[in-house]
Amino acid sequence: MARSGILSLVGELWAFMRVRKKWWLGPIVLVLALFGALIVFTQSSAVAPFVYTLF
């Protein structure tokens, strides 16, 4: 059920950007999603100490 919610959100965001011609939002959303994934991935893994050196 949660997966369909995420897909619905992505679909609505894509439709918004397509209809309103807000293509500049794409890279912003992508970077925010990548940072979010990085935070979740390094929360409790052995990679966490190495991510510190990136920033």
C-alpha distance matrix in Angstrom:
0.0 3.8 5.4 5.4 6.6 9.0 10.1 10.8 12.8 14.7 15.5 16.8 18.7 20.2 21.2 22.8 24.8 25.9 27.1 28.7 30.1 28.8 28.9 30.1 26.6 25.3 27.2 26.6 22.8 23.2 25.5 23.4 20.4 22.9 24.3 21.0 20.3 23.9 23.6 20.6 22.3 25.6 24.5 25.5 27.1 30.6 30.3 30.3 34.2 34.5 32.2 34.6 37.3 35.4 35.7
3.8 0.0 3.8 5.5 5.1 6.4 8.8 9.8 10.7 12.6 14.3 15.4 16.7 18.5 20.0 21.2 22.9 24.4 25.9 27.0 28.3 26.6 26.6 27.4 23.9 22.6 24.3 23.4 19.6 20.1 22.1 19.8 16.9 19.4 20.7 17.3 16.8 20.4 20.0 17.1 19.0 22.3 21.2 22.5 24.2 27.7 27.2 27.0 30.9 31.2 28.7 31.0 33.8 31.9 32.1
5.4 3.8 0.0 3.8 5.3 5.2 6.2 8.5 9.9 10.7 12.2 14.2 15.4 16.5 18.3 20.0 21.3 22.5 24.3 25.8 26.6 25.1 24.7 25.8 22.5 20.7 22.4 22.1 18.3 18.2 20.7 18.9 15.7 17.9 19.8 16.8 15.8 19.5 19.8 17.0 18.4 21.9 21.5 22.8 23.9 27.2 26.4 26.7 30.5 30.4 28.0 30.6 33.0 30.9 31.4
5.4 5.5 3.8 0.0 3.8 5.4 5.0 6.0 8.5 9.8 10.2 12.1 14.1 15.1 16.2 18.1 19.9 20.7 22.1 23.9 25.1 24.1 24.0 25.5 22.3 20.7 23.0 22.7 18.9 19.3 22.2 20.5 17.5 20.2 22.2 19.3 18.7 22.5 22.8 20.3 21.9 25.4 25.0 26.4 27.6 30.9 29.9 30.1 33.9 33.7 31.1 33.7 36.0 33.7 34.1
6.6 5.1 5.3 3.8 0.0 3.8 5.4 5.0 6.2 8.7 9.8 10.5 12.3 14.2 15.3 16.4 18.4 19.9 21.0 22.3 23.8 22.4 22.7 23.9 20.4 19.4 21.7 20.8 17.1 18.1 20.7 18.5 16.0 19.1 20.6 17.6 17.7 21.5 21.4 19.1 21.3 24.5 23.8 25.7 27.2 30.6 29.5 29.3 33.0 33.0 30.1 32.4 34.9 32.5 32.5
9.0 6.4 5.2 5.4 3.8 0.0 3.8 5.3 5.1 6.2 8.5 9.9 10.6 12.3 14.2 15.3 16.6 18.3 20.0 21.1 22.0 20.3 20.1 21.1 17.7 16.3 18.3 17.6 13.8 14.5 17.1 15.2 12.4 15.4 17.2 14.4 14.3 18.1 18.4 16.4 18.4 21.7 21.4 23.5 24.7 27.9 26.5 26.4 30.0 29.7 26.9 29.3 31.6 29.1 29.2
10.1 8.8 6.2 5.0 5.4 3.8 0.0 3.8 5.4 5.1 6.0 8.5 9.8 10.4 12.2 14.1 15.3 16.3 18.1 19.8 20.6 19.5 19.1 20.7 17.6 15.9 18.3 18.3 14.6 14.9 18.1 16.8 14.0 16.7 19.1 16.8 16.4 20.1 21.0 19.1 20.6 24.1 24.2 26.1 26.9 30.0 28.5 28.7 32.3 31.7 28.9 31.5 33.5 30.8 31.2
10.8 9.8 8.5 6.0 5.0 5.3 3.8 0.0 3.8 5.5 5.0 6.1 8.5 9.8 10.5 12.2 14.2 15.2 16.3 18.0 19.5 18.5 18.9 20.7 17.5 16.4 19.3 19.0 15.4 16.6 19.7 18.2 15.9 19.1 21.2 18.8 19.0 22.7 23.3 21.6 23.5 26.8 26.6 28.8 29.9 33.1 31.5 31.4 35.0 34.5 31.5 33.9 36.0 33.2 33.2
12.8 10.7 9.9 8.5 6.2 5.1 5.4 3.8 0.0 3.8 5.4 5.2 6.1 8.6 9.9 10.5 12.3 14.2 15.4 16.3 17.7 16.2 16.7 17.9 14.5 13.8 16.6 15.8 12.2 13.9 16.8 14.9 13.1 16.6 18.3 16.1 16.9 20.5 20.8 19.6 21.8 24.8 24.6 27.2 28.4 31.5 29.7 29.3 32.8 32.3 29.1 31.2 33.3 30.5 30.3
14.7 12.6 10.7 9.8 8.7 6.2 5.1 5.5 3.8 0.0 3.8 5.5 5.1 6.1 8.6 9.8 10.6 12.2 14.2 15.4 16.0 14.5 14.2 15.7 12.6 11.1 13.9 13.8 10.3 11.3 14.6 13.6 11.5 14.6 16.9 15.3 15.7 19.1 20.2 19.2 20.8 24.0 24.4 26.9 27.7 30.5 28.4 28.3 31.7 30.8 27.7 30.1 31.8 28.8 28.9
15.5 14.3 12.2 10.2 9.8 8.5 6.0 5.0 5.4 3.8 0.0 3.8 5.4 5.1 6.1 8.6 10.0 10.5 12.1 14.1 15.0 14.5 14.5 16.7 14.1 12.7 16.0 16.4 13.2 14.2 17.8 17.1 15.1 18.1 20.6 19.1 19.3 22.8 23.9 22.9 24.4 27.6 28.1 30.5 31.2 34.0 32.0 32.0 35.4 34.4 31.3 33.7 35.4 32.3 32.4
16.8 15.4 14.2 12.1 10.5 9.9 8.5 6.1 5.2 5.5 3.8 0.0 3.8 5.4 5.1 6.1 8.6 9.8 10.5 11.9 13.7 13.0 14.0 16.0 13.2 12.9 16.4 16.1 13.2 15.1 18.4 17.2 16.0 19.4 21.3 19.8 20.7 24.1 24.8 24.0 26.0 29.0 29.1 31.8 32.8 35.7 33.6 33.3 36.6 35.8 32.5 34.6 36.4 33.3 33.0
18.7 16.7 15.4 14.1 12.3 10.6 9.8 8.5 6.1 5.1 5.4 3.8 0.0 3.8 5.5 5.1 6.2 8.6 10.1 10.6 11.6 10.1 10.8 12.5 9.5 9.3 12.7 12.3 9.6 11.9 15.0 14.0 13.3 16.6 18.5 17.4 18.6 21.7 22.5 22.2 24.2 26.9 27.4 30.2 31.1 33.9 31.5 31.0 34.2 33.2 29.8 31.8 33.4 30.1 29.8
20.2 18.5 16.5 15.1 14.2 12.3 10.4 9.8 8.6 6.1 5.1 5.4 3.8 0.0 3.8 5.4 5.2 6.1 8.6 10.0 10.2 9.6 9.4 12.0 9.8 8.7 12.3 13.1 10.7 12.0 15.6 15.5 14.5 17.2 19.7 19.1 19.7 22.7 24.1 23.8 25.3 28.2 29.1 31.8 32.3 34.8 32.3 32.2 35.3 33.9 30.7 32.9 34.2 30.8 30.8
21.2 20.0 18.3 16.2 15.3 14.2 12.2 10.5 9.9 8.6 6.1 5.1 5.5 3.8 0.0 3.8 5.5 5.1 6.0 8.3 9.6 10.1 10.9 13.9 12.1 11.7 15.5 16.1 14.0 15.7 19.1 18.9 18.0 20.9 23.2 22.5 23.2 26.4 27.6 27.2 28.8 31.7 32.4 35.1 35.7 38.4 35.9 35.8 38.9 37.6 34.3 36.5 37.9 34.5 34.3
22.8 21.2 20.0 18.1 16.4 15.3 14.1 12.2 10.5 9.8 8.6 6.1 5.1 5.4 3.8 0.0 3.8 5.5 5.4 5.9 7.9 7.7 9.6 12.0 10.1 10.9 14.6 14.5 12.9 15.3 18.3 17.7 17.6 20.7 22.5 21.9 23.3 26.2 27.0 27.0 29.0 31.6 32.1 35.1 36.0 38.6 36.0 35.6 38.5 37.4 33.9 35.7 37.1 33.7 33.1
24.8 22.9 21.3 19.9 18.4 16.6 15.3 14.2 12.3 10.6 10.0 8.6 6.2 5.2 5.5 3.8 0.0 3.8 5.7 5.4 5.4 4.7 5.9 8.6 7.3 7.9 11.6 12.1 11.1 13.2 16.1 16.3 16.4 19.1 21.1 21.0 22.3 24.9 26.1 26.5 28.2 30.6 31.5 34.6 35.1 37.4 34.7 34.3 37.1 35.6 32.1 34.0 35.1 31.5 31.1
25.9 24.4 22.5 20.7 19.9 18.3 16.3 15.2 14.2 12.2 10.5 9.8 8.6 6.1 5.1 5.5 3.8 0.0 3.8 5.7 5.3 6.9 7.4 10.9 10.6 10.3 14.0 15.2 14.3 15.7 18.8 19.4 19.2 21.6 24.0 24.0 24.8 27.5 29.0 29.2 30.6 33.2 34.3 37.2 37.5 39.8 37.0 37.0 39.8 38.1 34.8 36.9 37.8 34.2 34.0
27.1 25.9 24.3 22.1 21.0 20.0 18.1 16.3 15.4 14.2 12.1 10.5 10.1 8.6 6.0 5.4 5.7 3.8 0.0 3.8 5.6 8.0 9.9 13.1 12.7 13.4 17.0 17.7 16.8 18.8 21.8 21.9 21.9 24.6 26.7 26.5 27.7 30.4 31.6 31.8 33.5 36.1 36.9 39.8 40.4 42.8 40.1 39.9 42.7 41.2 37.8 39.7 40.8 37.2 36.8
28.7 27.0 25.8 23.9 22.3 21.1 19.8 18.0 16.3 15.4 14.1 11.9 10.6 10.0 8.3 5.9 5.4 5.7 3.8 0.0 3.9 5.5 8.5 11.0 10.8 12.5 15.8 16.1 15.8 18.2 20.7 20.7 21.4 24.1 25.8 25.8 27.4 29.8 30.9 31.4 33.3 35.6 36.3 39.5 40.2 42.6 39.7 39.2 41.8 40.4 36.9 38.5 39.5 35.9 35.2
30.1 28.3 26.6 25.1 23.8 22.0 20.6 19.5 17.7 16.0 15.0 13.7 11.6 10.2 9.6 7.9 5.4 5.3 5.6 3.9 0.0 3.8 5.6 8.5 9.5 10.7 13.7 14.6 14.9 16.7 19.2 19.9 20.7 22.9 24.7 25.3 26.7 28.8 30.3 31.1 32.6 34.8 35.9 39.1 39.4 41.5 38.5 38.1 40.6 38.8 35.4 37.1 37.8 34.1 33.6
28.8 26.6 25.1 24.1 22.4 20.3 19.5 18.5 16.2 14.5 14.5 13.0 10.1 9.6 10.1 7.7 4.7 6.9 8.0 5.5 3.8 0.0 3.8 5.5 5.9 7.9 10.8 11.1 11.6 13.8 15.9 16.5 17.6 19.9 21.4 22.0 23.7 25.7 27.0 28.0 29.6 31.6 32.7 36.0 36.4 38.5 35.4 34.9 37.3 35.7 32.1 33.7 34.4 30.8 30.1
28.9 26.6 24.7 24.0 22.7 20.1 19.1 18.9 16.7 14.2 14.5 14.0 10.8 9.4 10.9 9.6 5.9 7.4 9.9 8.5 5.6 3.8 0.0 3.8 5.3 5.6 8.2 9.7 10.5 11.8 14.0 15.3 16.2 17.9 19.8 20.9 22.1 23.9 25.7 26.7 27.9 30.0 31.4 34.6 34.7 36.5 33.3 33.1 35.4 33.5 30.1 31.9 32.4 28.6 28.3
30.1 27.4 25.8 25.5 23.9 21.1 20.7 20.7 17.9 15.7 16.7 16.0 12.5 12.0 13.9 12.0 8.6 10.9 13.1 11.0 8.5 5.5 3.8 0.0 3.8 5.5 6.4 7.3 9.3 10.7 12.0 13.4 15.1 16.5 17.9 19.3 21.0 22.3 23.9 25.4 26.7 28.3 29.8 33.1 33.3 34.9 31.7 31.1 33.2 31.3 27.9 29.3 29.7 26.0 25.4
26.6 23.9 22.5 22.3 20.4 17.7 17.6 17.5 14.5 12.6 14.1 13.2 9.5 9.8 12.1 10.1 7.3 10.6 12.7 10.8 9.5 5.9 5.3 3.8 0.0 3.8 5.8 5.3 6.1 8.6 10.2 10.7 12.2 14.3 15.6 16.5 18.3 20.0 21.3 22.5 24.2 25.9 27.1 30.4 30.9 32.8 29.8 29.1 31.4 29.9 26.3 27.8 28.7 25.1 24.3
25.3 22.6 20.7 20.7 19.4 16.3 15.9 16.4 13.8 11.1 12.7 12.9 9.3 8.7 11.7 10.9 7.9 10.3 13.4 12.5 10.7 7.9 5.6 5.5 3.8 0.0 3.8 5.5 5.3 6.1 8.7 10.1 10.6 12.3 14.4 15.4 16.5 18.3 20.1 21.1 22.3 24.4 25.9 28.9 29.0 30.9 27.8 27.6 30.0 28.3 24.9 26.8 27.6 23.9 23.7
27.2 24.3 22.4 23.0 21.7 18.3 18.3 19.3 16.6 13.9 16.0 16.4 12.7 12.3 15.5 14.6 11.6 14.0 17.0 15.8 13.7 10.8 8.2 6.4 5.8 3.8 0.0 3.8 5.5 5.0 6.1 8.5 9.8 10.5 12.3 14.1 15.2 16.3 18.3 19.9 20.8 22.4 24.2 27.3 27.2 28.7 25.4 25.1 27.3 25.3 22.0 23.8 24.2 20.5 20.4
26.6 23.4 22.1 22.7 20.8 17.6 18.3 19.0 15.8 13.8 16.4 16.1 12.3 13.1 16.1 14.5 12.1 15.2 17.7 16.1 14.6 11.1 9.7 7.3 5.3 5.5 3.8 0.0 3.8 5.4 5.3 6.2 8.6 10.0 10.8 12.3 14.3 15.4 16.7 18.5 19.9 21.3 22.7 26.0 26.4 28.1 24.9 24.1 26.3 24.7 21.2 22.6 23.4 19.9 19.1
22.8 19.6 18.3 18.9 17.1 13.8 14.6 15.4 12.2 10.3 13.2 13.2 9.6 10.7 14.0 12.9 11.1 14.3 16.8 15.8 14.9 11.6 10.5 9.3 6.1 5.3 5.5 3.8 0.0 3.8 5.6 5.2 6.1 8.6 10.0 10.5 12.2 14.2 15.4 16.4 18.1 20.0 21.1 24.4 24.9 27.0 24.1 23.4 26.0 24.7 21.2 22.9 24.2 20.8 20.3
23.2 20.1 18.2 19.3 18.1 14.5 14.9 16.6 13.9 11.3 14.2 15.1 11.9 12.0 15.7 15.3 13.2 15.7 18.8 18.2 16.7 13.8 11.8 10.7 8.6 6.1 5.0 5.4 3.8 0.0 3.8 5.5 5.1 6.2 8.7 9.8 10.5 12.3 14.3 15.3 16.2 18.3 20.0 23.0 22.9 24.8 21.7 21.5 24.2 22.5 19.1 21.3 22.3 18.8 19.0
25.5 22.1 20.7 22.2 20.7 17.1 18.1 19.7 16.8 14.6 17.8 18.4 15.0 15.6 19.1 18.3 16.1 18.8 21.8 20.7 19.2 15.9 14.0 12.0 10.2 8.7 6.1 5.3 5.6 3.8 0.0 3.8 5.4 5.1 6.2 8.5 9.8 10.5 12.3 14.3 15.1 16.5 18.3 21.5 21.4 23.0 19.7 19.2 21.4 19.8 16.3 18.1 19.0 15.5 15.3
23.4 19.8 18.9 20.5 18.5 15.2 16.8 18.2 14.9 13.6 17.1 17.2 14.0 15.5 18.9 17.7 16.3 19.4 21.9 20.7 19.9 16.5 15.3 13.4 10.7 10.1 8.5 6.2 5.2 5.5 3.8 0.0 3.8 5.5 5.2 6.1 8.6 9.8 10.6 12.3 14.1 15.4 16.5 19.9 20.6 22.6 19.7 18.6 21.2 20.1 16.5 18.0 19.6 16.5 15.8
20.4 16.9 15.7 17.5 16.0 12.4 14.0 15.9 13.1 11.5 15.1 16.0 13.3 14.5 18.0 17.6 16.4 19.2 21.9 21.4 20.7 17.6 16.2 15.1 12.2 10.6 9.8 8.6 6.1 5.1 5.4 3.8 0.0 3.8 5.5 5.0 6.1 8.5 9.9 10.5 12.0 14.2 15.4 18.4 18.9 21.2 18.5 18.0 21.0 19.9 16.5 18.7 20.4 17.5 17.4
22.9 19.4 17.9 20.2 19.1 15.4 16.7 19.1 16.6 14.6 18.1 19.4 16.6 17.2 20.9 20.7 19.1 21.6 24.6 24.1 22.9 19.9 17.9 16.5 14.3 12.3 10.5 10.0 8.6 6.2 5.1 5.5 3.8 0.0 3.8 5.4 5.1 6.1 8.6 9.9 10.3 12.1 14.1 17.0 16.8 18.6 15.6 15.4 18.2 16.7 13.4 16.0 17.3 14.3 14.8
24.3 20.7 19.8 22.2 20.6 17.2 19.1 21.2 18.3 16.9 20.6 21.3 18.5 19.7 23.2 22.5 21.1 24.0 26.7 25.8 24.7 21.4 19.8 17.9 15.6 14.4 12.3 10.8 10.0 8.7 6.2 5.2 5.5 3.8 0.0 3.8 5.4 5.0 6.2 8.7 9.8 10.6 12.2 15.5 15.8 17.6 14.6 13.5 16.1 15.1 11.5 13.3 15.1 12.3 12.1
21.0 17.3 16.8 19.3 17.6 14.4 16.8 18.8 16.1 15.3 19.1 19.8 17.4 19.1 22.5 21.9 21.0 24.0 26.5 25.8 25.3 22.0 20.9 19.3 16.5 15.4 14.1 12.3 10.5 9.8 8.5 6.1 5.0 5.4 3.8 0.0 3.8 5.4 5.2 6.2 8.5 10.1 10.7 14.0 15.0 17.5 15.1 13.9 17.1 16.7 13.3 15.2 17.6 15.2 14.9
20.3 16.8 15.8 18.7 17.7 14.3 16.4 19.0 16.9 15.7 19.3 20.7 18.6 19.7 23.2 23.3 22.3 24.8 27.7 27.4 26.7 23.7 22.1 21.0 18.3 16.5 15.2 14.3 12.2 10.5 9.8 8.6 6.1 5.1 5.4 3.8 0.0 3.8 5.4 5.1 5.9 8.5 9.9 12.6 12.8 15.3 13.0 12.7 16.1 15.5 12.5 15.2 17.4 15.1 15.8
23.9 20.4 19.5 22.5 21.5 18.1 20.1 22.7 20.5 19.1 22.8 24.1 21.7 22.7 26.4 26.2 24.9 27.5 30.4 29.8 28.8 25.7 23.9 22.3 20.0 18.3 16.3 15.4 14.2 12.3 10.5 9.8 8.5 6.1 5.0 5.4 3.8 0.0 3.8 5.5 5.1 6.1 8.4 11.2 11.0 12.9 10.1 9.5 12.6 11.8 8.7 11.4 13.6 11.5 12.4
23.6 20.0 19.8 22.8 21.4 18.4 21.0 23.3 20.8 20.2 23.9 24.8 22.5 24.1 27.6 27.0 26.1 29.0 31.6 30.9 30.3 27.0 25.7 23.9 21.3 20.1 18.3 16.7 15.4 14.3 12.3 10.6 9.9 8.6 6.2 5.2 5.4 3.8 0.0 3.8 5.5 5.4 6.0 9.5 10.5 12.9 10.8 9.0 12.2 12.5 9.4 11.1 14.1 12.7 12.6
20.6 17.1 17.0 20.3 19.1 16.4 19.1 21.6 19.6 19.2 22.9 24.0 22.2 23.8 27.2 27.0 26.5 29.2 31.8 31.4 31.1 28.0 26.7 25.4 22.5 21.1 19.9 18.5 16.4 15.3 14.3 12.3 10.5 9.9 8.7 6.2 5.1 5.5 3.8 0.0 3.8 5.6 5.3 8.1 9.5 12.6 11.3 10.2 13.9 14.5 12.0 14.1 17.1 15.9 16.2
22.3 19.0 18.4 21.9 21.3 18.4 20.6 23.5 21.8 20.8 24.4 26.0 24.2 25.3 28.8 29.0 28.2 30.6 33.5 33.3 32.6 29.6 27.9 26.7 24.2 22.3 20.8 19.9 18.1 16.2 15.1 14.1 12.0 10.3 9.8 8.5 5.9 5.1 5.5 3.8 0.0 3.8 5.6 7.2 7.0 9.8 8.3 8.4 12.1 12.2 10.4 13.2 15.7 14.7 15.9
25.6 22.3 21.9 25.4 24.5 21.7 24.1 26.8 24.8 24.0 27.6 29.0 26.9 28.2 31.7 31.6 30.6 33.2 36.1 35.6 34.8 31.6 30.0 28.3 25.9 24.4 22.4 21.3 20.0 18.3 16.5 15.4 14.2 12.1 10.6 10.1 8.5 6.1 5.4 5.6 3.8 0.0 3.8 5.5 5.3 7.5 6.0 4.8 8.6 9.3 7.6 9.9 12.8 12.5 13.5
24.5 21.2 21.5 25.0 23.8 21.4 24.2 26.6 24.6 24.4 28.1 29.1 27.4 29.1 32.4 32.1 31.5 34.3 36.9 36.3 35.9 32.7 31.4 29.8 27.1 25.9 24.2 22.7 21.1 20.0 18.3 16.5 15.4 14.1 12.2 10.7 9.9 8.4 6.0 5.3 5.6 3.8 0.0 3.8 6.2 9.2 8.9 6.8 10.3 12.1 10.5 11.8 15.2 15.2 15.5
25.5 22.5 22.8 26.4 25.7 23.5 26.1 28.8 27.2 26.9 30.5 31.8 30.2 31.8 35.1 35.1 34.6 37.2 39.8 39.5 39.1 36.0 34.6 33.1 30.4 28.9 27.3 26.0 24.4 23.0 21.5 19.9 18.4 17.0 15.5 14.0 12.6 11.2 9.5 8.1 7.2 5.5 3.8 0.0 3.8 7.1 8.4 7.2 10.4 12.5 12.0 13.5 16.6 17.2 18.0
27.1 24.2 23.9 27.6 27.2 24.7 26.9 29.9 28.4 27.7 31.2 32.8 31.1 32.3 35.7 36.0 35.1 37.5 40.4 40.2 39.4 36.4 34.7 33.3 30.9 29.0 27.2 26.4 24.9 22.9 21.4 20.6 18.9 16.8 15.8 15.0 12.8 11.0 10.5 9.5 7.0 5.3 6.2 3.8 0.0 3.8 5.3 5.9 8.9 10.3 10.6 12.7 15.2 15.9 17.4
30.6 27.7 27.2 30.9 30.6 27.9 30.0 33.1 31.5 30.5 34.0 35.7 33.9 34.8 38.4 38.6 37.4 39.8 42.8 42.6 41.5 38.5 36.5 34.9 32.8 30.9 28.7 28.1 27.0 24.8 23.0 22.6 21.2 18.6 17.6 17.5 15.3 12.9 12.9 12.6 9.8 7.5 9.2 7.1 3.8 0.0 3.8 5.6 7.0 8.3 9.8 11.8 13.6 14.9 16.9
30.3 27.2 26.4 29.9 29.5 26.5 28.5 31.5 29.7 28.4 32.0 33.6 31.5 32.3 35.9 36.0 34.7 37.0 40.1 39.7 38.5 35.4 33.3 31.7 29.8 27.8 25.4 24.9 24.1 21.7 19.7 19.7 18.5 15.6 14.6 15.1 13.0 10.1 10.8 11.3 8.3 6.0 8.9 8.4 5.3 3.8 0.0 3.8 5.7 5.5 6.5 9.2 10.7 11.5 13.8
30.3 27.0 26.7 30.1 29.3 26.4 28.7 31.4 29.3 28.3 32.0 33.3 31.0 32.2 35.8 35.6 34.3 37.0 39.9 39.2 38.1 34.9 33.1 31.1 29.1 27.6 25.1 24.1 23.4 21.5 19.2 18.6 18.0 15.4 13.5 13.9 12.7 9.5 9.0 10.2 8.4 4.8 6.8 7.2 5.9 5.6 3.8 0.0 3.8 5.5 5.3 6.8 9.5 10.5 11.8
34.2 30.9 30.5 33.9 33.0 30.0 32.3 35.0 32.8 31.7 35.4 36.6 34.2 35.3 38.9 38.5 37.1 39.8 42.7 41.8 40.6 37.3 35.4 33.2 31.4 30.0 27.3 26.3 26.0 24.2 21.4 21.2 21.0 18.2 16.1 17.1 16.1 12.6 12.2 13.9 12.1 8.6 10.3 10.4 8.9 7.0 5.7 3.8 0.0 3.8 5.6 5.5 7.4 9.8 11.1
34.5 31.2 30.4 33.7 33.0 29.7 31.7 34.5 32.3 30.8 34.4 35.8 33.2 33.9 37.6 37.4 35.6 38.1 41.2 40.4 38.8 35.7 33.5 31.3 29.9 28.3 25.3 24.7 24.7 22.5 19.8 20.1 19.9 16.7 15.1 16.7 15.5 11.8 12.5 14.5 12.2 9.3 12.1 12.5 10.3 8.3 5.5 5.5 3.8 0.0 3.8 5.3 5.6 7.3 9.8
32.2 28.7 28.0 31.1 30.1 26.9 28.9 31.5 29.1 27.7 31.3 32.5 29.8 30.7 34.3 33.9 32.1 34.8 37.8 36.9 35.4 32.1 30.1 27.9 26.3 24.9 22.0 21.2 21.2 19.1 16.3 16.5 16.5 13.4 11.5 13.3 12.5 8.7 9.4 12.0 10.4 7.6 10.5 12.0 10.6 9.8 6.5 5.3 5.6 3.8 0.0 3.8 5.3 5.3 7.3
34.6 31.0 30.6 33.7 32.4 29.3 31.5 33.9 31.2 30.1 33.7 34.6 31.8 32.9 36.5 35.7 34.0 36.9 39.7 38.5 37.1 33.7 31.9 29.3 27.8 26.8 23.8 22.6 22.9 21.3 18.1 18.0 18.7 16.0 13.3 15.2 15.2 11.4 11.1 14.1 13.2 9.9 11.8 13.5 12.7 11.8 9.2 6.8 5.5 5.3 3.8 0.0 3.8 5.4 5.7
37.3 33.8 33.0 36.0 34.9 31.6 33.5 36.0 33.3 31.8 35.4 36.4 33.4 34.2 37.9 37.1 35.1 37.8 40.8 39.5 37.8 34.4 32.4 29.7 28.7 27.6 24.2 23.4 24.2 22.3 19.0 19.6 20.4 17.3 15.1 17.6 17.4 13.6 14.1 17.1 15.7 12.8 15.2 16.6 15.2 13.6 10.7 9.5 7.4 5.6 5.3 3.8 0.0 3.8 5.5
35.4 31.9 30.9 33.7 32.5 29.1 30.8 33.2 30.5 28.8 32.3 33.3 30.1 30.8 34.5 33.7 31.5 34.2 37.2 35.9 34.1 30.8 28.6 26.0 25.1 23.9 20.5 19.9 20.8 18.8 15.5 16.5 17.5 14.3 12.3 15.2 15.1 11.5 12.7 15.9 14.7 12.5 15.2 17.2 15.9 14.9 11.5 10.5 9.8 7.3 5.3 5.4 3.8 0.0 3.8
35.7 32.1 31.4 34.1 32.5 29.2 31.2 33.2 30.3 28.9 32.4 33.0 29.8 30.8 34.3 33.1 31.1 34.0 36.8 35.2 33.6 30.1 28.3 25.4 24.3 23.7 20.4 19.1 20.3 19.0 15.3 15.8 17.4 14.8 12.1 14.9 15.8 12.4 12.6 16.2 15.9 13.5 15.5 18.0 17.4 16.9 13.8 11.8 11.1 9.8 7.3 5.7 5.5 3.8 0.0
